[in-house]
Amino acid sequence: MLLHLIAIVFAGLGAAGIALLLRKLSGSRLPKWIIPVFAGLGMLSFQIHHEYSWFDHKQGLLPEGSKVISSEKGTAFWRPWTFAFPMTTAFVVLDENTLDYQIIQGEKTARFMLYRFEKHYTDLVSHQAYLLNCDHRELVEIATSAEQPRRMQTLASEDPLYRTICTHR
């Protein structure tokens, strides 16, 4: 967070320096207010670039055997440009290294871990173990404690998670 703040300040200073250079090259015909305007635009441009490159950056950091299953795009009123170009705010990753296929009562099942990454001022990462019945497309969270209830859902046949786990193996 501190490094990000320092980078924003330097982006503003760099853009202000460009404006100062343009003002000097024009023989001071450009108005003085162009310098803080360039500084603000430089900081805003850096922040926008950082927000839109978050998903690609995080995807590049994933270890071998990780596959992005889905992503979510979002908007925010304090970021008006996101209404025209929504940015990725969260994504779900399948850890293919944890895939464990078994035949239980004659039905093909797969046990695996899903990780959810969310973009906030600090990134949030949560994980959950699942069991998927490939024959009936039933997905169940594996409870981490005896008190936690298990939720079951039926996946569509075109669901990326179902297709990745059950149709390619």
ABEGO torsion letter per residue (X at the ends): XAAAAAAAAAAAAAAAAAAAAAAAAAGGABBAAAAAAAAAAAAAAAAAAAAAAAAAAAAAABBBGBBBABBBBBBBAABAAAAABBBBABBBBBBAAABBBBBBGGBBBBBBBBBBBBBBABBBBBBBBBBBBAAAGBBBBBBABAABBBBBBBBBAABAAAAAAAAAX
